[in-house]
């Protein structure tokens, strides 16, 4: 296969661990990367992107700490809501949602919980919110969620 960027090189393929572009602290384990031998241009192959989004969203809902700005934005997009629509739903100003998403101020804990509930509605899981309450009560862990996900026969799964 010829490189579409330079036209000269040949693409070689190898499995690599790559950061997920929207959330760099999430690692995609062993995905195929096709790289040009001449110019270095590369393409990361992401199978079943919708299933990947679901796996990451469900892991985020279980995160034992408040969302980072990028995580909050990822979940809002996962809900297929614009920042304006989410602001209207939460009865806050659009600028307030922007501040949560660019890291200038963290989303209040109550908003964090509402977003977790909305994601649970979208991605039904057989565990009620009540089960998560003791774990979430402290929201003590801060920092982005470090997650490794691997594409397996059954779909994207959290890797050890
Ligand atoms: Zn090239």
Backbone and ligand atoms as CSV (ligand in chain L), in Angstrom:
chain,resi,resn,atom,element,x,y,z
A,1,UNK,N,N,0.846,-1.195,0.000
A,1,UNK,CA,C,0.000,0.000,0.000
A,1,UNK,C,C,0.883,1.247,0.000
A,2,UNK,N,N,0.625,2.167,-0.944
A,2,UNK,CA,C,1.402,3.406,-1.045
A,2,UNK,C,C,0.874,4.435,-0.033
A,3,UNK,N,N,1.775,5.302,0.408
A,3,UNK,CA,C,1.400,6.366,1.350
A,3,UNK,C,C,0.579,7.428,0.616
A,4,UNK,N,N,-0.540,7.819,1.190
A,4,UNK,CA,C,-1.374,8.840,0.534
A,4,UNK,C,C,-0.838,10.247,0.808
A,5,UNK,N,N,0.049,10.382,1.797
A,5,UNK,CA,C,0.583,11.708,2.116
A,5,UNK,C,C,1.721,12.097,1.172
A,6,UNK,N,N,2.697,11.198,0.993
A,6,UNK,CA,C,3.856,11.553,0.162
A,6,UNK,C,C,3.868,10.796,-1.163
A,7,UNK,N,N,3.136,9.717,-1.261
A,7,UNK,CA,C,3.069,8.964,-2.507
A,7,UNK,C,C,4.272,8.091,-2.759
A,8,UNK,N,N,5.348,8.297,-1.985
A,8,UNK,CA,C,6.587,7.573,-2.251
A,8,UNK,C,C,6.795,6.358,-1.375
A,9,UNK,N,N,6.464,6.493,-0.109
A,9,UNK,CA,C,6.763,5.436,0.850
A,9,UNK,C,C,5.782,4.291,0.809
A,10,UNK,N,N,6.172,3.227,1.467
A,10,UNK,CA,C,5.288,2.076,1.618
A,10,UNK,C,C,4.829,2.029,3.070
A,11,UNK,N,N,3.560,1.697,3.270
A,11,UNK,CA,C,3.021,1.633,4.618
A,11,UNK,C,C,3.363,0.274,5.232
A,12,UNK,N,N,3.901,0.312,6.460
A,12,UNK,CA,C,4.090,-0.927,7.201
A,12,UNK,C,C,3.174,-0.896,8.419
A,13,UNK,N,N,2.711,-2.056,8.822
A,13,UNK,CA,C,1.724,-2.143,9.887
A,13,UNK,C,C,2.293,-2.866,11.099
A,14,UNK,N,N,1.983,-2.333,12.277
A,14,UNK,CA,C,2.415,-2.977,13.518
A,14,UNK,C,C,1.402,-2.651,14.607
A,15,UNK,N,N,1.312,-3.531,15.589
A,15,UNK,CA,C,0.443,-3.262,16.732
A,15,UNK,C,C,1.189,-2.402,17.746
A,16,UNK,N,N,0.504,-1.346,18.231
A,16,UNK,CA,C,1.114,-0.448,19.213
A,16,UNK,C,C,0.078,-0.083,20.268
A,17,UNK,N,N,0.557,0.406,21.407
A,17,UNK,CA,C,-0.332,1.023,22.392
A,17,UNK,C,C,-0.387,2.511,22.073
A,18,UNK,N,N,-1.589,3.022,21.845
A,18,UNK,CA,C,-1.732,4.423,21.436
A,18,UNK,C,C,-2.687,5.147,22.379
A,19,UNK,N,N,-2.435,6.445,22.629
A,19,UNK,CA,C,-3.407,7.200,23.432
A,19,UNK,C,C,-4.680,7.447,22.627
A,20,UNK,N,N,-5.812,7.422,23.332
A,20,UNK,CA,C,-7.095,7.760,22.712
A,20,UNK,C,C,-7.100,9.272,22.507
A,21,UNK,N,N,-7.434,9.723,21.312
A,21,UNK,CA,C,-7.180,11.122,20.949
A,21,UNK,C,C,-7.970,12.104,21.831
A,22,UNK,N,N,-9.201,11.779,22.208
A,22,UNK,CA,C,-10.001,12.701,23.024
A,22,UNK,C,C,-9.578,12.697,24.489
A,23,UNK,N,N,-9.021,11.577,24.946
A,23,UNK,CA,C,-8.624,11.427,26.353
A,23,UNK,C,C,-7.246,10.771,26.380
A,24,UNK,N,N,-6.170,11.572,26.354
A,24,UNK,CA,C,-4.816,11.007,26.211
A,24,UNK,C,C,-4.413,10.060,27.342
A,25,UNK,N,N,-5.130,10.083,28.472
A,25,UNK,CA,C,-4.793,9.164,29.557
A,25,UNK,C,C,-5.448,7.798,29.385
A,26,UNK,N,N,-6.256,7.663,28.347
A,26,UNK,CA,C,-6.819,6.359,28.009
A,26,UNK,C,C,-5.939,5.754,26.910
A,27,UNK,N,N,-5.459,4.538,27.147
A,27,UNK,CA,C,-4.566,3.870,26.201
A,27,UNK,C,C,-5.315,2.779,25.446
A,28,UNK,N,N,-5.201,2.817,24.136
A,28,UNK,CA,C,-5.756,1.753,23.303
A,28,UNK,C,C,-4.645,0.721,23.136
A,29,UNK,N,N,-4.856,-0.455,23.701
A,29,UNK,CA,C,-3.799,-1.468,23.762
A,29,UNK,C,C,-3.771,-2.276,22.468
A,30,UNK,N,N,-2.606,-2.341,21.844
A,30,UNK,CA,C,-2.394,-3.232,20.710
A,30,UNK,C,C,-3.235,-2.940,19.480
A,31,UNK,N,N,-3.426,-1.649,19.176
A,31,UNK,CA,C,-4.171,-1.323,17.956
A,31,UNK,C,C,-3.207,-1.292,16.764
A,32,UNK,N,N,-3.728,-1.521,15.581
A,32,UNK,CA,C,-2.894,-1.507,14.381
A,32,UNK,C,C,-2.566,-0.074,13.998
A,33,UNK,N,N,-1.268,0.179,13.782
A,33,UNK,CA,C,-0.815,1.482,13.301
A,33,UNK,C,C,-0.126,1.252,11.960
A,34,UNK,N,N,-0.551,1.973,10.939
A,34,UNK,CA,C,0.022,1.869,9.598
A,34,UNK,C,C,0.901,3.101,9.376
A,35,UNK,N,N,2.202,2.868,9.177
A,35,UNK,CA,C,3.162,3.968,9.147
A,35,UNK,C,C,3.940,3.971,7.837
A,36,UNK,N,N,4.138,5.177,7.297
A,36,UNK,CA,C,4.896,5.318,6.047
A,36,UNK,C,C,6.398,5.237,6.332
A,37,UNK,N,N,7.107,4.445,5.540
A,37,UNK,CA,C,8.551,4.268,5.744
A,37,UNK,C,C,9.321,5.516,5.308
A,38,UNK,N,N,8.731,6.338,4.440
A,38,UNK,CA,C,9.447,7.499,3.909
A,38,UNK,C,C,9.192,8.768,4.717
A,39,UNK,N,N,7.921,9.140,4.919
A,39,UNK,CA,C,7.632,10.443,5.536
A,39,UNK,C,C,7.192,10.334,6.994
A,40,UNK,N,N,6.928,9.133,7.476
A,40,UNK,CA,C,6.546,8.977,8.882
A,40,UNK,C,C,5.075,9.192,9.156
A,41,UNK,N,N,4.313,9.573,8.149
A,41,UNK,CA,C,2.861,9.730,8.306
A,41,UNK,C,C,2.274,8.402,8.791
A,42,UNK,N,N,1.316,8.477,9.708
A,42,UNK,CA,C,0.751,7.225,10.204
A,42,UNK,C,C,-0.745,7.333,10.401
A,43,UNK,N,N,-1.353,6.172,10.446
A,43,UNK,CA,C,-2.791,6.099,10.643
A,43,UNK,C,C,-3.052,5.033,11.709
A,44,UNK,N,N,-3.880,5.373,12.699
A,44,UNK,CA,C,-4.226,4.410,13.744
A,44,UNK,C,C,-5.586,3.814,13.399
A,45,UNK,N,N,-5.629,2.490,13.342
A,45,UNK,CA,C,-6.876,1.806,12.987
A,45,UNK,C,C,-7.690,1.573,14.256
A,46,UNK,N,N,-8.900,2.133,14.291
A,46,UNK,CA,C,-9.754,1.981,15.474
A,46,UNK,C,C,-11.016,1.228,15.082
A,47,UNK,N,N,-11.040,-0.082,15.345
A,47,UNK,CA,C,-12.241,-0.838,15.014
A,47,UNK,C,C,-13.373,-0.529,15.986
A,48,UNK,N,N,-14.600,-0.636,15.516
A,48,UNK,CA,C,-15.783,-0.454,16.361
A,48,UNK,C,C,-15.711,0.789,17.256
A,49,UNK,N,N,-15.586,1.984,16.655
A,49,UNK,CA,C,-15.429,3.200,17.460
A,49,UNK,C,C,-16.610,3.464,18.403
A,50,UNK,N,N,-17.815,3.111,17.988
A,50,UNK,CA,C,-18.970,3.335,18.859
A,50,UNK,C,C,-18.865,2.479,20.118
A,51,UNK,N,N,-18.440,1.218,19.933
A,51,UNK,CA,C,-18.281,0.321,21.083
A,51,UNK,C,C,-17.146,0.797,21.987
A,52,UNK,N,N,-16.098,1.355,21.388
A,52,UNK,CA,C,-14.999,1.912,22.177
A,52,UNK,C,C,-15.516,3.059,23.045
A,53,UNK,N,N,-16.305,3.951,22.434
A,53,UNK,CA,C,-16.880,5.074,23.176
A,53,UNK,C,C,-17.729,4.604,24.340
A,54,UNK,N,N,-18.501,3.549,24.109
A,54,UNK,CA,C,-19.361,3.016,25.169
A,54,UNK,C,C,-18.525,2.454,26.333
A,55,UNK,N,N,-17.468,1.692,25.998
A,55,UNK,CA,C,-16.618,1.103,27.036
A,55,UNK,C,C,-15.968,2.192,27.886
A,56,UNK,N,N,-15.473,3.241,27.234
A,56,UNK,CA,C,-14.820,4.330,27.974
A,56,UNK,C,C,-15.851,5.087,28.816
A,57,UNK,N,N,-17.034,5.339,28.242
A,57,UNK,CA,C,-18.073,6.068,28.974
A,57,UNK,C,C,-18.490,5.295,30.222
A,58,UNK,N,N,-18.665,3.984,30.087
A,58,UNK,CA,C,-19.078,3.180,31.240
A,58,UNK,C,C,-17.984,3.139,32.301
A,59,UNK,N,N,-16.729,3.123,31.878
A,59,UNK,CA,C,-15.630,3.148,32.850
A,59,UNK,C,C,-15.593,4.502,33.557
A,60,UNK,N,N,-15.844,5.577,32.814
A,60,UNK,CA,C,-15.834,6.917,33.413
A,60,UNK,C,C,-16.937,7.070,34.459
A,61,UNK,N,N,-18.107,6.486,34.182
A,61,UNK,CA,C,-19.222,6.576,35.126
A,61,UNK,C,C,-18.838,5.956,36.468
A,62,UNK,N,N,-17.947,4.972,36.426
A,62,UNK,CA,C,-17.509,4.298,37.655
A,62,UNK,C,C,-16.274,4.960,38.267
A,63,UNK,N,N,-15.772,5.999,37.656
A,63,UNK,CA,C,-14.559,6.645,38.154
A,63,UNK,C,C,-14.762,7.140,39.587
A,64,UNK,N,N,-13.816,6.826,40.460
A,64,UNK,CA,C,-13.961,7.196,41.867
A,64,UNK,C,C,-13.381,8.573,42.140
A,65,UNK,N,N,-13.725,9.512,41.328
A,65,UNK,CA,C,-13.242,10.871,41.526
A,65,UNK,C,C,-13.948,11.784,40.557
A,66,UNK,N,N,-13.838,13.095,40.757
A,66,UNK,CA,C,-14.513,14.028,39.849
A,66,UNK,C,C,-13.929,13.962,38.440
A,67,UNK,N,N,-14.742,14.332,37.468
A,67,UNK,CA,C,-14.288,14.310,36.081
A,67,UNK,C,C,-13.299,15.422,35.815
A,68,UNK,N,N,-12.286,15.107,35.021
A,68,UNK,CA,C,-11.435,16.123,34.439
A,68,UNK,C,C,-12.231,16.834,33.351
A,69,UNK,N,N,-11.772,18.025,32.961
A,69,UNK,CA,C,-12.477,18.799,31.934
A,69,UNK,C,C,-12.675,17.984,30.650
A,70,UNK,N,N,-11.617,17.299,30.202
A,70,UNK,CA,C,-11.711,16.537,28.950
A,70,UNK,C,C,-12.676,15.362,29.095
A,71,UNK,N,N,-12.724,14.765,30.278
A,71,UNK,CA,C,-13.637,13.645,30.519
A,71,UNK,C,C,-15.086,14.131,30.500
A,72,UNK,N,N,-15.305,15.293,31.112
A,72,UNK,CA,C,-16.638,15.883,31.120
A,72,UNK,C,C,-17.097,16.167,29.686
A,73,UNK,N,N,-16.206,16.765,28.895
A,73,UNK,CA,C,-16.540,17.082,27.501
A,73,UNK,C,C,-16.804,15.807,26.696
A,74,UNK,N,N,-15.979,14.771,26.925
A,74,UNK,CA,C,-16.167,13.501,26.224
A,74,UNK,C,C,-17.569,12.933,26.515
A,75,UNK,N,N,-17.979,12.972,27.793
A,75,UNK,CA,C,-19.285,12.407,28.155
A,75,UNK,C,C,-20.424,13.255,27.599
A,76,UNK,N,N,-20.253,14.570,27.601
A,76,UNK,CA,C,-21.291,15.438,27.027
A,76,UNK,C,C,-21.488,15.122,25.536
A,77,UNK,N,N,-20.378,14.922,24.814
A,77,UNK,CA,C,-20.471,14.566,23.396
A,77,UNK,C,C,-21.069,13.170,23.232
A,78,UNK,N,N,-20.707,12.276,24.148
A,78,UNK,CA,C,-21.245,10.913,24.122
A,78,UNK,C,C,-22.772,10.944,24.258
A,79,UNK,N,N,-23.267,11.916,25.036
A,79,UNK,CA,C,-24.716,12.081,25.218
A,79,UNK,C,C,-25.364,12.742,24.002
A,80,UNK,N,N,-24.514,13.109,23.016
A,80,UNK,CA,C,-24.997,13.744,21.803
A,80,UNK,C,C,-25.692,15.069,22.108
A,81,UNK,N,N,-25.147,15.792,23.088
A,81,UNK,CA,C,-25.671,17.107,23.437
A,81,UNK,C,C,-24.620,18.164,23.105
A,82,UNK,N,N,-25.072,19.296,22.570
A,82,UNK,CA,C,-24.161,20.429,22.425
A,82,UNK,C,C,-23.973,21.041,23.816
A,83,UNK,N,N,-22.936,21.857,23.958
A,83,UNK,CA,C,-22.709,22.540,25.246
A,83,UNK,C,C,-23.938,23.380,25.593
A,84,UNK,N,N,-24.540,23.975,24.568
A,84,UNK,CA,C,-25.723,24.816,24.783
A,84,UNK,C,C,-26.913,23.977,25.275
A,85,UNK,N,N,-27.094,22.798,24.677
A,85,UNK,CA,C,-28.205,21.935,25.095
A,85,UNK,C,C,-28.016,21.445,26.529
A,86,UNK,N,N,-26.782,21.069,26.865
A,86,UNK,CA,C,-26.533,20.620,28.242
A,86,UNK,C,C,-26.763,21.769,29.223
A,87,UNK,N,N,-26.321,22.970,28.843
A,87,UNK,CA,C,-26.532,24.150,29.699
A,87,UNK,C,C,-28.029,24.372,29.925
A,88,UNK,N,N,-28.813,24.253,28.862
A,88,UNK,CA,C,-30.257,24.467,28.989
A,88,UNK,C,C,-30.856,23.400,29.911
A,89,UNK,N,N,-30.411,22.142,29.737
A,89,UNK,CA,C,-30.935,21.040,30.550
A,89,UNK,C,C,-30.627,21.255,32.029
A,90,UNK,N,N,-29.413,21.759,32.311
A,90,UNK,CA,C,-28.991,21.954,33.712
A,90,UNK,C,C,-29.399,23.324,34.252
A,91,UNK,N,N,-30.046,24.124,33.399
A,91,UNK,CA,C,-30.473,25.479,33.785
A,91,UNK,C,C,-29.291,26.334,34.245
A,92,UNK,N,N,-28.203,26.247,33.481
A,92,UNK,CA,C,-27.057,27.123,33.744
A,92,UNK,C,C,-26.711,27.851,32.452
A,93,UNK,N,N,-25.802,28.805,32.583
A,93,UNK,CA,C,-25.349,29.564,31.435
A,93,UNK,C,C,-24.430,28.694,30.571
A,94,UNK,N,N,-24.461,28.936,29.249
A,94,UNK,CA,C,-23.564,28.188,28.359
A,94,UNK,C,C,-22.099,28.430,28.728
A,95,UNK,N,N,-21.792,29.660,29.179
A,95,UNK,CA,C,-20.415,29.992,29.575
A,95,UNK,C,C,-19.968,29.143,30.771
A,96,UNK,N,N,-20.927,28.771,31.599
A,96,UNK,CA,C,-20.604,27.933,32.767
A,96,UNK,C,C,-20.151,26.552,32.300
A,97,UNK,N,N,-20.880,25.974,31.338
A,97,UNK,CA,C,-20.481,24.672,30.786
A,97,UNK,C,C,-19.094,24.792,30.134
A,98,UNK,N,N,-18.856,25.906,29.442
A,98,UNK,CA,C,-17.537,26.125,28.815
A,98,UNK,C,C,-16.430,26.119,29.866
A,99,UNK,N,N,-16.684,26.758,31.004
A,99,UNK,CA,C,-15.654,26.782,32.062
A,99,UNK,C,C,-15.363,25.376,32.577
A,100,UNK,N,N,-16.413,24.549,32.694
A,100,UNK,CA,C,-16.198,23.155,33.141
A,100,UNK,C,C,-15.374,22.392,32.123
A,101,UNK,N,N,-15.591,22.691,30.839
A,101,UNK,CA,C,-14.962,21.896,29.779
A,101,UNK,C,C,-13.576,22.377,29.395
A,102,UNK,N,N,-13.223,23.614,29.783
A,102,UNK,CA,C,-11.857,24.047,29.480
A,102,UNK,C,C,-10.995,24.067,30.732
A,103,UNK,N,N,-11.541,23.540,31.818
A,103,UNK,CA,C,-10.735,23.341,33.021
A,103,UNK,C,C,-10.564,24.571,33.887
A,104,UNK,N,N,-11.290,25.666,33.578
A,104,UNK,CA,C,-11.118,26.862,34.397
A,104,UNK,C,C,-11.793,26.721,35.761
A,105,UNK,N,N,-12.889,25.935,35.812
A,105,UNK,CA,C,-13.462,25.597,37.120
A,105,UNK,C,C,-14.118,24.225,36.992
A,106,UNK,N,N,-13.953,23.386,38.027
A,106,UNK,CA,C,-14.521,22.042,37.934
A,106,UNK,C,C,-16.043,22.076,38.024
A,107,UNK,N,N,-16.696,21.128,37.368
A,107,UNK,CA,C,-18.152,21.010,37.483
A,107,UNK,C,C,-18.500,20.664,38.931
A,108,UNK,N,N,-19.564,21.272,39.482
A,108,UNK,CA,C,-19.971,20.915,40.842
A,108,UNK,C,C,-20.267,19.419,40.941
A,109,UNK,N,N,-20.099,18.876,42.135
A,109,UNK,CA,C,-20.313,17.441,42.339
A,109,UNK,C,C,-21.724,17.039,41.904
A,110,UNK,N,N,-22.728,17.885,42.185
A,110,UNK,CA,C,-24.111,17.553,41.803
A,110,UNK,C,C,-24.226,17.389,40.284
A,111,UNK,N,N,-23.540,18.246,39.540
A,111,UNK,CA,C,-23.567,18.157,38.072
A,111,UNK,C,C,-22.854,16.888,37.608
A,112,UNK,N,N,-21.725,16.597,38.254
A,112,UNK,CA,C,-20.994,15.351,37.973
A,112,UNK,C,C,-21.943,14.150,38.100
A,113,UNK,N,N,-22.740,14.125,39.176
A,113,UNK,CA,C,-23.659,13.003,39.413
A,113,UNK,C,C,-24.773,12.961,38.361
A,114,UNK,N,N,-25.294,14.149,37.985
A,114,UNK,CA,C,-26.359,14.192,36.977
A,114,UNK,C,C,-25.837,13.627,35.650
A,115,UNK,N,N,-24.623,14.023,35.277
A,115,UNK,CA,C,-24.053,13.547,34.010
A,115,UNK,C,C,-23.856,12.028,34.065
A,116,UNK,N,N,-23.400,11.509,35.211
A,116,UNK,CA,C,-23.266,10.051,35.352
A,116,UNK,C,C,-24.628,9.369,35.137
A,117,UNK,N,N,-25.691,9.993,35.698
A,117,UNK,CA,C,-27.031,9.431,35.533
A,117,UNK,C,C,-27.482,9.442,34.084
A,118,UNK,N,N,-27.203,10.535,33.387
A,118,UNK,CA,C,-27.587,10.633,31.973
A,118,UNK,C,C,-26.860,9.571,31.155
A,119,UNK,N,N,-25.574,9.364,31.448
A,119,UNK,CA,C,-24.809,8.354,30.705
A,119,UNK,C,C,-25.359,6.964,31.012
A,120,UNK,N,N,-25.724,6.734,32.278
A,120,UNK,CA,C,-26.314,5.432,32.644
A,120,UNK,C,C,-27.629,5.194,31.892
A,121,UNK,N,N,-28.399,6.264,31.684
A,121,UNK,CA,C,-29.643,6.131,30.908
A,121,UNK,C,C,-29.335,5.717,29.475
A,122,UNK,N,N,-28.253,6.307,28.934
A,122,UNK,CA,C,-27.883,6.039,27.544
A,122,UNK,C,C,-27.291,4.644,27.396
A,123,UNK,N,N,-26.477,4.265,28.367
A,123,UNK,CA,C,-25.758,2.994,28.305
A,123,UNK,C,C,-26.219,2.137,29.480
A,124,UNK,N,N,-27.388,1.515,29.397
A,124,UNK,CA,C,-27.913,0.797,30.551
A,124,UNK,C,C,-26.929,-0.256,31.060
A,125,UNK,N,N,-26.727,-0.240,32.342
A,125,UNK,CA,C,-25.889,-1.247,32.996
A,125,UNK,C,C,-26.717,-1.854,34.118
A,126,UNK,N,N,-26.481,-3.131,34.425
A,126,UNK,CA,C,-27.336,-3.809,35.393
A,126,UNK,C,C,-27.007,-3.448,36.844
A,127,UNK,N,N,-26.443,-2.285,37.074
A,127,UNK,CA,C,-26.131,-1.863,38.437
A,127,UNK,C,C,-26.785,-0.513,38.672
A,128,UNK,N,N,-27.598,-0.431,39.697
A,128,UNK,CA,C,-28.280,0.824,40.000
A,128,UNK,C,C,-27.329,1.856,40.558
A,129,UNK,N,N,-27.741,3.094,40.523
A,129,UNK,CA,C,-26.893,4.182,41.024
A,129,UNK,C,C,-26.647,4.015,42.517
A,130,UNK,N,N,-27.590,3.361,43.221
A,130,UNK,CA,C,-27.444,3.171,44.662
A,130,UNK,C,C,-26.153,2.411,44.999
A,131,UNK,N,N,-25.812,1.447,44.134
A,131,UNK,CA,C,-24.609,0.655,44.380
A,131,UNK,C,C,-23.350,1.503,44.286
A,132,UNK,N,N,-23.425,2.570,43.523
A,132,UNK,CA,C,-22.229,3.395,43.320
A,132,UNK,C,C,-22.071,4.445,44.412
A,133,UNK,N,N,-23.115,4.673,45.200
A,133,UNK,CA,C,-23.078,5.781,46.157
A,133,UNK,C,C,-21.931,5.672,47.162
A,134,UNK,N,N,-21.730,4.527,47.812
A,134,UNK,CA,C,-20.635,4.480,48.787
A,134,UNK,C,C,-19.278,4.783,48.161
A,135,UNK,N,N,-19.096,4.274,46.947
A,135,UNK,CA,C,-17.810,4.450,46.278
A,135,UNK,C,C,-17.596,5.902,45.864
A,136,UNK,N,N,-18.694,6.557,45.439
A,136,UNK,CA,C,-18.574,7.917,44.940
A,136,UNK,C,C,-18.581,8.930,46.075
A,137,UNK,N,N,-19.000,8.501,47.266
A,137,UNK,CA,C,-19.252,9.449,48.347
A,137,UNK,C,C,-18.070,10.377,48.582
A,138,UNK,N,N,-16.861,9.829,48.551
A,138,UNK,CA,C,-15.700,10.665,48.807
A,138,UNK,C,C,-15.295,11.497,47.610
A,139,UNK,N,N,-15.481,10.963,46.424
A,139,UNK,CA,C,-14.942,11.569,45.202
A,139,UNK,C,C,-13.520,12.049,45.484
A,140,UNK,N,N,-12.729,11.163,46.087
A,140,UNK,CA,C,-11.452,11.588,46.654
A,140,UNK,C,C,-10.315,11.557,45.635
A,141,UNK,N,N,-10.449,10.726,44.626
A,141,UNK,CA,C,-9.347,10.585,43.673
A,141,UNK,C,C,-9.419,11.724,42.666
A,142,UNK,N,N,-8.328,12.438,42.495
A,142,UNK,CA,C,-8.333,13.488,41.482
A,142,UNK,C,C,-7.339,13.135,40.394
A,143,UNK,N,N,-7.450,13.826,39.284
A,143,UNK,CA,C,-6.588,13.544,38.137
A,143,UNK,C,C,-7.333,12.739,37.110
A,144,UNK,N,N,-6.798,12.703,35.887
A,144,UNK,CA,C,-7.478,11.979,34.815
A,144,UNK,C,C,-7.486,10.478,35.079
A,145,UNK,N,N,-8.496,9.817,34.537
A,145,UNK,CA,C,-8.593,8.374,34.703
A,145,UNK,C,C,-7.581,7.692,33.783
A,146,UNK,N,N,-6.695,6.901,34.367
A,146,UNK,CA,C,-5.772,6.109,33.560
A,146,UNK,C,C,-6.448,4.789,33.251
A,147,UNK,N,N,-6.708,4.576,31.983
A,147,UNK,CA,C,-7.480,3.408,31.574
A,147,UNK,C,C,-6.790,2.776,30.386
A,148,UNK,N,N,-6.767,1.433,30.367
A,148,UNK,CA,C,-6.242,0.712,29.204
A,148,UNK,C,C,-7.370,-0.139,28.653
A,149,UNK,N,N,-7.669,0.022,27.377
A,149,UNK,CA,C,-8.735,-0.752,26.761
A,149,UNK,C,C,-8.176,-1.537,25.584
A,150,UNK,N,N,-8.710,-2.734,25.387
A,150,UNK,CA,C,-8.224,-3.629,24.341
A,150,UNK,C,C,-9.416,-4.118,23.521
A,151,UNK,N,N,-9.227,-4.158,22.201
A,151,UNK,CA,C,-10.274,-4.667,21.315
A,151,UNK,C,C,-10.212,-6.191,21.294
A,152,UNK,N,N,-11.235,-6.831,21.858
A,152,UNK,CA,C,-11.259,-8.295,21.916
A,152,UNK,C,C,-12.415,-8.809,21.077
A,153,UNK,N,N,-12.541,-10.129,21.015
A,153,UNK,CA,C,-13.600,-10.704,20.183
A,153,UNK,C,C,-14.973,-10.205,20.584
A,154,UNK,N,N,-15.191,-10.057,21.886
A,154,UNK,CA,C,-16.490,-9.596,22.376
A,154,UNK,C,C,-16.669,-8.090,22.319
A,155,UNK,N,N,-15.651,-7.356,21.875
A,155,UNK,CA,C,-15.730,-5.899,21.825
A,155,UNK,C,C,-14.610,-5.279,22.634
A,156,UNK,N,N,-14.664,-3.963,22.799
A,156,UNK,CA,C,-13.648,-3.255,23.568
A,156,UNK,C,C,-13.842,-3.569,25.042
A,157,UNK,N,N,-12.745,-3.957,25.714
A,157,UNK,CA,C,-12.825,-4.297,27.123
A,157,UNK,C,C,-11.690,-3.612,27.877
A,158,UNK,N,N,-11.930,-3.323,29.141
A,158,UNK,CA,C,-10.890,-2.725,29.970
A,158,UNK,C,C,-9.793,-3.764,30.192
A,159,UNK,N,N,-8.558,-3.371,29.896
A,159,UNK,CA,C,-7.424,-4.284,30.031
A,159,UNK,C,C,-6.777,-4.089,31.392
A,160,UNK,N,N,-6.117,-5.120,31.868
A,160,UNK,CA,C,-5.461,-5.048,33.188
A,160,UNK,C,C,-4.266,-4.102,33.116
L,1,ZN,ZN,ZN,4.626,8.968,3.213
